[in-house]
Amino acid sequence: MNPVPYPPRDLSSASTLGLPCMAEHFAAPASLAELQAALAEARARGWPLTLLGGGSNLILPERLSGLVIRPAMAGWWVEEGEGDRVRVHAEAGVVWHDLVMALAGQGLWGTENLALIPGHCGAAPIQNIGAYGVELSEVLEALQVVDLADGREAWMTPQACAFGYRDSVFKGRLAGRVVITRLVLNLSRRGEARLGYGDLAGRVGKDPTPLEVVEAVCAIRRDKLPDPARLANAGSFFKNPVVEAALAERLLALDPEMPHFPQPDGRVKLAAGWLIDQSGLKGLCEGHFGVHDRQALVLVHFGGGSAAELLAFAERVARRVLERFGVALEREPRLAG
Ligand SMILES: Cc1cc2nc3c(=O)[nH]c(=O)nc-3n(C[C@H](O)[C@H](O)[C@H](O)COP(=O)(O)OP(=O)(O)OC[C@H]3O[C@@H](n4cnc5c(N)ncnc54)[C@H](O)[C@@H]3O)c2cc1C
């Protein structure tokens, strides 16, 4: 065999949680051919694979054996569709927020509520990114994947992606089996702002442009969420739990102020941040980690901690919520390796 390509890489600054991590081998393919070559090399050498994007939804362990691939194909282009519709093609390595800014700047509607979500386009479908009442699945027309096992390309429809709340087939049946290489978004030159969520409506004037909505979303998010560049975090650490109606009713009887969102299937979505806050944990600091003092859904890393410590801390937070409310919290960021 040839000398070992793909040297090790220190990934300690590759995730927004800033956890120390060393990858045994690292590749940043800038084309499909380079990606397929890296996959073939990993197969030949029996290396396990880890996919990395912007590292904003990942808990990295201290050592990652095998090959870490961070797709670096970063082209995007607009294709005119019928009437007001346009198709936007975006490769995996494009930074999601940069794309949203550029599209809004061109007056295109569809992604404006999803501004300032960190990460790359290739990872956006994994948990069907969502914010301010909009999810990626609403604008996704198709996506391209490459099979990790044989390097073959294929296209998938949104139906095949089985999107749900912070969920998709890429977290289930296809977890660790494909790399997403390109998104095709279906956007419109004419649209209406979706302002029904949170305090968005109060932040824009009458008939706002997509760019004005983007600016409002960014302003709200900057007020509410700690910037990972200043205080390491992975955004929401827990999903908002969806519980049976009977449990929601019992909890509402104890506190009618509890935020709750009835779902089409009769169950009720609760606010994980509120549950953590009401468990008395907001602002809690233990060792190198803490619950953010303004947004209890965000766990923060003060530096010097490890993935194992973070998971133990998160476990303690979840246990307190379970004891107080009988509601189990599920972790949102994925554990790599
Ligand atoms: C401050 C902050 C705010 C956030 N706000 C939101 C929010 O409002 N809404 C929301 O939905 N999320 C939010 N997130 C979570 C995060 O931004 C998204 O999940 C984002 O899509 C992750 O992208 P990434 O490139 O950083 O993925 P990574 O963290 O690098 O990877 C996430 C997962 O995707 C896999 N993966 C990465 N690239 C590929 C690929 N090309 N093909 C296949 N698998 C791949 C990885 O192996 C991993 O399992 C927030 C995070 C932070 C830090």
The ligand as an SDF file (V2000), in Angstrom:
LIG
                    3D

 53 58  0  0  0  0  0  0  0  0999 V2000
  -25.4900   28.9200   18.6330 C   0  0  0  0  0  0  0  0  0  0  0  0
  -26.2140   27.8070   17.8950 C   0  0  0  0  0  0  0  0  0  0  0  0
  -27.5190   28.0100   17.4810 C   0  0  0  0  0  0  0  0  0  0  0  0
  -28.2040   27.0030   16.7910 C   0  0  0  0  0  0  0  0  0  0  0  0
  -29.4910   27.2350   16.3970 N   0  0  0  0  0  0  0  0  0  0  0  0
  -30.1780   26.2690   15.7280 C   0  0  0  0  0  0  0  0  0  0  0  0
  -31.5220   26.5000   15.3090 C   0  0  0  0  0  0  0  0  0  0  0  0
  -32.0930   27.5750   15.5120 O   0  0  0  0  0  0  0  0  0  0  0  0
  -32.1690   25.5030   14.6480 N   0  0  0  0  0  0  0  0  0  0  0  0
  -31.5640   24.3010   14.3650 C   0  0  0  0  0  0  0  0  0  0  0  0
  -32.2070   23.4480   13.7580 O   0  0  0  0  0  0  0  0  0  0  0  0
  -30.2890   24.0710   14.7600 N   0  0  0  0  0  0  0  0  0  0  0  0
  -29.5820   25.0110   15.4220 C   0  0  0  0  0  0  0  0  0  0  0  0
  -28.2950   24.7680   15.8330 N   0  0  0  0  0  0  0  0  0  0  0  0
  -27.6850   23.4560   15.5430 C   0  0  0  0  0  0  0  0  0  0  0  0
  -26.8010   23.4460   14.2740 C   0  0  0  0  0  0  0  0  0  0  0  0
  -26.4980   24.7370   13.8510 O   0  0  0  0  0  0  0  0  0  0  0  0
  -27.4500   22.6800   13.1140 C   0  0  0  0  0  0  0  0  0  0  0  0
  -27.7780   21.3770   13.5030 O   0  0  0  0  0  0  0  0  0  0  0  0
  -26.5450   22.6260   11.8780 C   0  0  0  0  0  0  0  0  0  0  0  0
  -27.2610   22.1280   10.7680 O   0  0  0  0  0  0  0  0  0  0  0  0
  -25.3040   21.7730   12.0930 C   0  0  0  0  0  0  0  0  0  0  0  0
  -24.4590   21.9760   10.9710 O   0  0  0  0  0  0  0  0  0  0  0  0
  -22.9140   21.6770   11.0480 P   0  0  0  0  0  0  0  0  0  0  0  0
  -22.3690   21.8490    9.6620 O   0  0  0  0  0  0  0  0  0  0  0  0
  -22.2740   22.4650   12.1070 O   0  0  0  0  0  0  0  0  0  0  0  0
  -22.9370   20.1220   11.3950 O   0  0  0  0  0  0  0  0  0  0  0  0
  -21.9320   19.3040   12.3290 P   0  0  0  0  0  0  0  0  0  0  0  0
  -22.1320   19.7140   13.7550 O   0  0  0  0  0  0  0  0  0  0  0  0
  -20.5540   19.3570   11.7940 O   0  0  0  0  0  0  0  0  0  0  0  0
  -22.5170   17.8330   12.1320 O   0  0  0  0  0  0  0  0  0  0  0  0
  -23.8120   17.5090   12.5980 C   0  0  0  0  0  0  0  0  0  0  0  0
  -24.1340   16.0710   12.1600 C   0  0  0  0  0  0  0  0  0  0  0  0
  -24.2260   16.0130   10.7410 O   0  0  0  0  0  0  0  0  0  0  0  0
  -23.2720   15.0510   10.2060 C   0  0  0  0  0  0  0  0  0  0  0  0
  -22.8190   15.6430    8.9500 N   0  0  0  0  0  0  0  0  0  0  0  0
  -22.1220   16.7940    8.7930 C   0  0  0  0  0  0  0  0  0  0  0  0
  -21.9720   17.0470    7.4770 N   0  0  0  0  0  0  0  0  0  0  0  0
  -22.5660   16.0320    6.8090 C   0  0  0  0  0  0  0  0  0  0  0  0
  -22.7530   15.7210    5.4280 C   0  0  0  0  0  0  0  0  0  0  0  0
  -22.2860   16.5210    4.4590 N   0  0  0  0  0  0  0  0  0  0  0  0
  -23.4260   14.5910    5.0890 N   0  0  0  0  0  0  0  0  0  0  0  0
  -23.9090   13.7680    6.0510 C   0  0  0  0  0  0  0  0  0  0  0  0
  -23.7680   14.0060    7.3720 N   0  0  0  0  0  0  0  0  0  0  0  0
  -23.1130   15.1210    7.7390 C   0  0  0  0  0  0  0  0  0  0  0  0
  -22.2170   14.9200   11.2750 C   0  0  0  0  0  0  0  0  0  0  0  0
  -21.5650   13.6760   11.1970 O   0  0  0  0  0  0  0  0  0  0  0  0
  -23.0510   15.0670   12.5430 C   0  0  0  0  0  0  0  0  0  0  0  0
  -23.6810   13.8380   12.8440 O   0  0  0  0  0  0  0  0  0  0  0  0
  -27.5660   25.7640   16.5230 C   0  0  0  0  0  0  0  0  0  0  0  0
  -26.2320   25.5690   16.9310 C   0  0  0  0  0  0  0  0  0  0  0  0
  -25.5640   26.5900   17.6090 C   0  0  0  0  0  0  0  0  0  0  0  0
  -24.1390   26.3710   18.0220 C   0  0  0  0  0  0  0  0  0  0  0  0
  1  2  1  0
  2  3  1  0
  2 52  2  0
  3  4  2  0
  4  5  1  0
  4 50  1  0
  5  6  2  0
  6  7  1  0
  6 13  1  0
  7  8  2  0
  7  9  1  0
  9 10  1  0
 10 11  2  0
 10 12  1  0
 12 13  2  0
 13 14  1  0
 14 15  1  0
 14 50  1  0
 15 16  1  0
 16 17  1  0
 16 18  1  0
 18 19  1  0
 18 20  1  0
 20 21  1  0
 20 22  1  0
 22 23  1  0
 23 24  1  0
 24 25  2  0
 24 26  1  0
 24 27  1  0
 27 28  1  0
 28 29  2  0
 28 30  1  0
 28 31  1  0
 31 32  1  0
 32 33  1  0
 33 34  1  0
 33 48  1  0
 34 35  1  0
 35 36  1  0
 35 46  1  0
 36 37  1  0
 36 45  1  0
 37 38  2  0
 38 39  1  0
 39 40  1  0
 39 45  2  0
 40 41  1  0
 40 42  2  0
 42 43  1  0
 43 44  2  0
 44 45  1  0
 46 47  1  0
 46 48  1  0
 48 49  1  0
 50 51  2  0
 51 52  1  0
 52 53  1  0
M  END
$$$$
